[in-house]
């Protein structure tokens, strides 16, 4: 199976759905933010490894604590994943903090500042 193939994309989607359910419903670690969101899952074509990006509305420090909590619970999460998704092998999971939303918000603010500095008014775009 090739990376980016239809089958690989389907597996990524199923694993993402299952990990979202497991983390939100089953993980009881107090360090894991209850509003944690699984943003991205990449399963290797040989099903050996899975990189899972998570994001939160909290601060960067809270997100790091949540990732540490998930890493402590990854054995449980992997076992639950094996029960929910029928794969030949259950991949080894690595969690990382996905800061793409923070970056997008920061860039949006910078663009707004530039537009205000250039004299652009929001009312000009209204119909």
Secondary structure by P-SEA (a helix, b strand, c coil): cccccaaaaaaaaaaaaaaaaaaaccccccccccccccccccccccccbbbbbbbccccaaaaaaaaaaaaaaaaaaaaaaaaccccccccbbbbbbbaaaaaaaaaaaaaaaaaaaaccccccccc
